Amino acid sequence: MIEIKDVEKSFGSNTVLKGISAKFEAGVTNLIIGGSGSGKTTLLKCMVGLQTPEKGSVQYDGREFTEMNFEQRIEVRKEIGMLFQGSALFDSMTVEENIMFPLNMFTEQSFEEKMERANFCLQRVNLEGKNKLFPAELSGGMKKRVGIARAIAMNPKYLFCDEPNSGLDPKTSIVIDELIKEITEEYQTTTIVVTHDMNSVMGIGDYILFLHEGKKFWEGSNKEIAHTDIEELNDFVFASRFMKAAKKNF
Ligand SMILES: Nc1ncnc2c1ncn2[C@@H]1O[C@H](COP(=O)(O)OP(=O)(O)OP(=O)(O)O)[C@@H](O)[C@H]1O
């Protein structure tokens, strides 16, 4: 479980996060949603230590991340898998080399052990046998799946996904969402997904944190979101005329 309390972050005079508190439980898919500029990515970065909040607490299963020194943070980072926006694969490396990268960085495993783990992860994302391909030879959906395979290579306790559906068609997006949900439930990871995608919200949003202008505006599940009267949330989730009409049937 990751718990954040009263997190504040400013860039100069621009206060981007205005005291955000939330609990992200293990084994469920936690989503952070909100309009452009609402602070989603900044919150994610504050949680993994890529940004430093001026105030507040970030706890990984009770361990206070903001007070850790460099070495202690490295230990927590080893427990974190990240799926970056745009997959962020290394173009000059094959699929298996990409997946083995964190194992080379953080473990003393033998080549055979690393290869075995890479093969297991590839199998898990249904890309068995694609070891020797380069990222340029993969579709967008396959790249995301390799990104997920790399993210789970270290058997992470915590999984962060930044816009996992960006650039994917709706059908492939659902495949990626389902994979993230399955992995979360299977390995009981604490999974946090930053997303704009309304299919994801309705499909896999076990817990949803809605940010608006740097504040926590709403939290709840995908079952509850259809029945809220909060205007800002409705405007965001059910933005189109089609979605407004569809909301009546949820
Ligand atoms: N490194 C930075 N320096 C200065 N301002 C920043 C920096 N990073 C983010 N901001 C500002 O913080 C605000 C929130 O940005 P953030 O990227 O967190 O929003 P977001 O909700 O993830 O948006 P999007 O959905 O468009 O990615 C924006 O006003 C942005 O300009």
PDBQT file of the ligand as one rigid body, heavy atoms in Angstrom, charges set to zero:
ROOT
HETATM    1  N1  LIG A 301       9.449  20.890 -14.167  1.00  0.00    +0.000 N 
HETATM    2  C1  LIG A 301       8.480  21.801 -14.153  1.00  0.00    +0.000 A 
HETATM    3  N2  LIG A 301       8.762  23.123 -14.058  1.00  0.00    +0.000 NA
HETATM    4  C2  LIG A 301       7.790  24.051 -14.015  1.00  0.00    +0.000 A 
HETATM    5  N3  LIG A 301       6.465  23.780 -14.078  1.00  0.00    +0.000 NA
HETATM    6  C3  LIG A 301       6.118  22.481 -14.188  1.00  0.00    +0.000 A 
HETATM    7  C4  LIG A 301       7.089  21.434 -14.241  1.00  0.00    +0.000 A 
HETATM    8  N4  LIG A 301       6.438  20.259 -14.330  1.00  0.00    +0.000 NA
HETATM    9  C5  LIG A 301       5.119  20.546 -14.366  1.00  0.00    +0.000 A 
HETATM   10  N5  LIG A 301       4.920  21.882 -14.279  1.00  0.00    +0.000 N 
HETATM   11  C6  LIG A 301       3.629  22.557 -14.253  1.00  0.00    +0.000 C 
HETATM   12  O1  LIG A 301       2.806  21.885 -13.326  1.00  0.00    +0.000 OA
HETATM   13  C7  LIG A 301       1.457  21.838 -13.776  1.00  0.00    +0.000 C 
HETATM   14  C8  LIG A 301       0.970  20.422 -13.722  1.00  0.00    +0.000 C 
HETATM   15  O2  LIG A 301       1.682  19.649 -14.685  1.00  0.00    +0.000 OA
HETATM   16  P1  LIG A 301       1.525  18.073 -14.792  1.00  0.00    +0.000 P 
HETATM   17  O3  LIG A 301       2.432  17.627 -15.889  1.00  0.00    +0.000 OA
HETATM   18  O4  LIG A 301       1.692  17.471 -13.473  1.00  0.00    +0.000 OA
HETATM   19  O5  LIG A 301       0.008  17.961 -15.224  1.00  0.00    +0.000 OA
HETATM   20  P2  LIG A 301      -0.789  16.712 -15.797  1.00  0.00    +0.000 P 
HETATM   21  O6  LIG A 301      -2.074  16.661 -15.056  1.00  0.00    +0.000 OA
HETATM   22  O7  LIG A 301       0.065  15.497 -15.754  1.00  0.00    +0.000 OA
HETATM   23  O8  LIG A 301      -1.039  17.175 -17.302  1.00  0.00    +0.000 OA
HETATM   24  P3  LIG A 301      -1.134  16.335 -18.672  1.00  0.00    +0.000 P 
HETATM   25  O9  LIG A 301      -2.382  15.516 -18.565  1.00  0.00    +0.000 OA
HETATM   26  O10 LIG A 301      -1.259  17.397 -19.703  1.00  0.00    +0.000 OA
HETATM   27  O11 LIG A 301       0.104  15.503 -18.798  1.00  0.00    +0.000 OA
HETATM   28  C9  LIG A 301       1.439  22.495 -15.137  1.00  0.00    +0.000 C 
HETATM   29  O12 LIG A 301       1.005  23.819 -14.981  1.00  0.00    +0.000 OA
HETATM   30  C10 LIG A 301       2.886  22.446 -15.571  1.00  0.00    +0.000 C 
HETATM   31  O13 LIG A 301       3.186  23.548 -16.409  1.00  0.00    +0.000 OA
ENDROOT
TORSDOF 0
